[in-house]
């Protein structure tokens, strides 16, 4: 029986191979904005599955590991792939197996048996006309007002969704609510605990998504925390906490997304949730403004570095979002009381103040932020490295 260390190593090895397979199974579309149609690729790693994958003779077996059934076309059996070797060698070995199979049987394999690792199998394609069907999206710091709006928008557009946040009842409840958004065949939502300040946690979270659906197409960098303090009074340790979440957390997420997209080889989209405070900071909000500015700049640099891989990186900069549905903003839970005291307002009055300060006199919602995310995720224009303000019109916050 395998021990936990061995299981974790095997999972990590498989998580390195699966995105390569997913990329090779994607179909070219001849559309320069959406050059590939991705697939949903599930993994079986039970002892029965690993044993089955070890011999091509098992193609003739009457019983396959559940939920697989024997079909007209046999599985593709691939000899052991060196998951710790170079990406190029692994891709070449897999391509050299998938190509001849496709020529012989007239289609790419639906079941792929990887010796020593397990079985991969294709799910039925979503044939709806939803723009993000068969795509997988991961959202960090999801269990809040902006995150809820974004997750709802992605689900309604056809995505399989990986909602991530710190572990606990909040994430569990949030995931249960999301599962009610788009009912239908198959489970399109998983909740995965991720602490974005911990590299190992980020890696495990991405691996969970990969082993569930084969890979990721859209990453929304949303995790962030605030701090209200004047610079002269600021506690250094409190500032460093913001720096770890807002800057290091963004960097770790961007780095893991970049590595995954390169493995898949079919491009991808990263959307960084920035803030109007980047171009228009305010007194008493220096720690948040500075760390989010660093996060924003990391996104711009990522857009330069990842364009060669077909990956687009863009930013969305909202003004204050107080709530979305039953989910209230964690930022405003901390910032709001101080702002209300300073202006002699209650919660409703503060929201009215922010509504009236923008040119359109409109309240900014999580759904507004989601619409900007979807603009980029659905690739309405050939755009990377830019920012959409979602603020109702704030002249001082116009990017410049």
N, C-alpha and C positions, 0 to 999 in steps of 0.2 A: 504493500500500500504506500502511495506517495505521501511524503510529508509536505507541510505547508510551503516550505522553501522551494521544494521541487515543483509543486503545483504553480506557485507564483512565477517561477522561471519559465515553465511551459506556457503559461498564459501570456507572458511578456513576449516570448518567441512567436507565438501564434499571432499576437496583436501586431507584430512587425510584418508578418507575411500577408495577413488578410487584406490590408489596404492595397497592396500590390495586385492581388488577385482581383479585388473589386475594380481597380482601374483597368485591368486587362479585359474584364467582362463588360465594361461600359461600352455603349454603342455610339460611334461617331454620328453627329447630327448634321454636319455641314452648315451649322449656324455659328458664325464667328463669336456671338455673344454667349451662347450656350453650346459649346462644341461637343459635349458628351451628354448622353442620357444615362444617369447613374442607376445602379441596381441596389436592392436591399439584400444583403448577404449575411445569413445567420451561421452560427458556429455550433457544432456539437463536440464536446470535449470529454464526455463520459468515458469510462474504461471500455465500455462496449464499442463506442464510436472509434476510439483510438485503435482497438483491436481490429475492427472492421476495415479501417483505413490502411492497415498494414499489408494487405494482400489483395491483388487484383482478382484473385479467384473468388472473392466474396461478391463480385458483381453478379454471380449466378445464384447467390443465396436467395431463398424464398422470402426470408424476413430480413428487413433492413432496420437499423436503429431508428426508433421513433423520433420524430414524426415522419420519417422518410418512407417512401414506398417504391417498390421496383417499377421502373417505367420501360418504355420502348427502347430508350437509349441508355446505355450503361453509364455508370459514374466514370469520371476521369480519375485514375490513380496516379499520383505523383510521388516519385522517390523522395527521400528525405531532403528537405531544403535547408541550407545552412542559414538559419535565421540570424546568426551572429556575424555573418560575412557581409560583403558589400551589397548594397541595394541593387546595383547593376547586375551582379551575378545572379541574385535571387530572381530578379525580373526576367533575365534571359532564360533561366531554367524553366520558370513558369510559362513564359511565352512560348518556349519550344515545346511545351506539353499541350497548351491550350490550342495553338495554331493548327497542328496536325489533326487533333480531335475535331475541330470545327470543320476542317476540310473533309474529313471522313464522314461525319454525320450531318453536315449541312447546317449546324448551329453550334453555338458555344455550349459547354457543359453546364448542366443545372446542378450537378452534384460533383464536388471535387474532394477527393480523399487525399489527405496529406500525411504521408508516413510519419508516425511518431508524434503527430500533433492533433489530429482529429479530422472532422468532416465539415466542409462548407457547403451550404446549399442556398440556392436562389429562392426568394419569395415570389409569389405571383406579382406581376407588375400592376401598379395602380394606373388604370386606364382612364381616370377622370381627366377633365381639362384644367385641373388646378395647376397653377404655374410652378409650384415647387414639389410636385409629386415625385416620389422615390428619392427625395433629398433628405439628408439628415442634418439637423441644426443642433448646436450646443450653445447654451446661454449660461454664462457665469453670473453669480449673484442674482439668481432669477427670482427669489421669493420676496418680491416687493412690488411696489406700484408700477414702476417702469418695466421691471422684469415680467410682471403678469401681462401687461399690455403687449409686450413683444412676443411672449410665448403664445398668447391667444392668436395674434396675427400670423405667426409662422404655422401654427396648427391648421388654421382656417385656410391657409394657402397650400396645404397638402403635405407639409413636412412631417417626418418622424422627428420627435423632439427629445433632447436630453436636457432636462432642467437641473441645474446644479446650484448648490448653496452649501453652507455649513451643515453638518449632519444634525438630525434632531427632528422633533415633532413638527416644527415649522415647515421643513422641506417635505416631510411625509404628507402633511395636510395640503400643502401647495400642489404636490404632484397628484393627489387624489382629486383636487378641484379641476386640474387641467385635463384629467381623463374624461371629464364630462363635456369638454368643449366640442370635440368632433367625434361623436360616437360612430361606430362602424366596425367592420371586420378587422381583426388584428389590433394589437396594442401599439399605439403610436407615441406613447409617452413613457419615459422612465425618469425617475429622480435619482441623481447620482451625487453623493456628498463629495464636495471638493473644497478644500482650504487653499485658496489661490496663493497664499504665502508659502506653501509647502510644496516643493517640486515633486516629491514622491506622490503626494496627494493628487496633484494635477496630472501626472503620468497615469496613475491608477484610474482616474476619472475618464481620461481619453481612452484608455484600454477597455473600460467597461462599455463605452459607446461602440468601439470597434468590434468587440466580441458579441455585441447585441445585434448590430445592423450592418457591420462590415466596414464602416468608416464614417467620415463626417464631411459635409460639403459647405456648411455655413457655421462660423464661430462668431458669437456676439460677446464682446468683452465688456461686461456690464458691472462686474463687482466693484464696489467702491464704498468708502465711509467718509463722513465729514468731521470737522472739528471747528467749533466757534471759539476764537481767541485772537486778541491783538498780538502782534509780533513781540511787543515788549513784555507780555505776560505769558508767552507760550511755554508750555511744559515740553521739554525736549523729547521725553519718552513718548508723549502723546503724538508729537509730530512724527516720530519714527514709526509709530503704529500706522499712521496714514500712509507714510512712504512705503511700508511693506505691502499694504493692500493695494493702494492706488497705482504704485509704480512697479514694485517687484512682482506683484500679482499679475499686472498687465503683461510684463515682460515674460514671465513664465508661461502664461497662456498663449501669447503670440509665438513664442519659441516652439511650444509643443504643436500648435496648429501648423506652423510652417513645416516642421518635420513630417507631420502626417500628410499634408498636401503634396509634398515632394514624393513621398512613398506612393501615393495614389496615382499621381501623374495625370490627373484630369482637371487641374485647376481648383478653384475654391473661392470663397468670399469670407472676409473678416470685416466685421463692423464694430468699431470702437464707440462706446457710448461716452462721449465727452461732455462738455457743459458750456453754457454761455459764459461761465466764469473764466474760461481760458482767455478769450479776447477782452473780457470786461470784468476784472476781479473787483471784489469789494472789501472794504475795511472790516477787520474782524473775521475774515474768512480766508486768510492768507495760506494756511496749511492746505486746505482743500484746493484752492485755486492753483497753487504751485505744483502740487502732486498730480492734479488732473492735467495740468499743462504738460508735465513730463510724460504722462500716459498718452496724451494727444500726439506729442512729438514722436513717440515710439511708433504709433500707428502710421504717421507720415513716412517714417523711415522704412517701416515694413512694406509700405506700398512700393517703394523704390526697389527694395531687395527682392521682393517676391513676384514682381511683374513677369520676370522671365519664366516663371513656372505657371503662368496663366492664373495667378491668384490676385484678386483685387482687394484692396484694403481702403476702407472709407470711414469717416467719422460722422456721428450725429450729435449735435450740441443742443440739448433742450434747456429751457428755463425751468422753473420750479414745477414739478408734478407732485401734487399733494396726495392723490390716491387714484386707484383704478379698481373698480368693483369694490370688494370688501378689503382690498389690500392697501394699506397706508404706506407712505414713503418713510423708510427708516431714516433718511436724511432729514426730512422735515420733523420727525419725532424729536430729533436732537436740536435742530436749528430753530424750529418754529417758536418754542417758548420764549427764547431770547428776542426774536424778531417781534413777537406780539407785545412783549413788555416795552420794548424800545418805542413802539408806535402806539401803544395804548389800545390795542386791538384784540378781539377774540379770534378764534380759529377761522370762523366764517369771514370776519372782517379782513384778516390777513390774506385769505384767498382772493377776496374782492380787490385788495390793494394790488396784488400781483397781476390780476386780470386787467386792471385799469392802467397799468404802467406800460403795456405794450400797445403798439399802434392799432392793432385790430381789436383791442379790448376783448380778448378771448382767453378762456381758461385752457392751459396746456394739459393734455391728458396722456396717459400711457399709450393709448391707441394712436395718438398723433405721433409719438415717438416710433411706435411699431410701423406706421405707414412709411416713415423715412427709412427704417431698416429694410422694409420690403422693397422700396424703390431700388436700393442697392442690391439686395439679394436676388431680385428678379431681373437685374441687369437691364433696366430700361434705357440706359445710355452707356456708351463705352467710357466708363469713368473710374478712376482710381486716385487715391491720395487727396480727396476733397472732403469738405464738411457741409452738411445740411443743417442750418440753424432751425430749431423747432421752438420758437419763442414768441410768436405772434407779432414780430417786428420790434426789435430793440436796436435802434441805431448805434448805440455804444457797443453792442456785441457783434456787429457785423464783422465777419473775418476780414482782416486787413494786415 
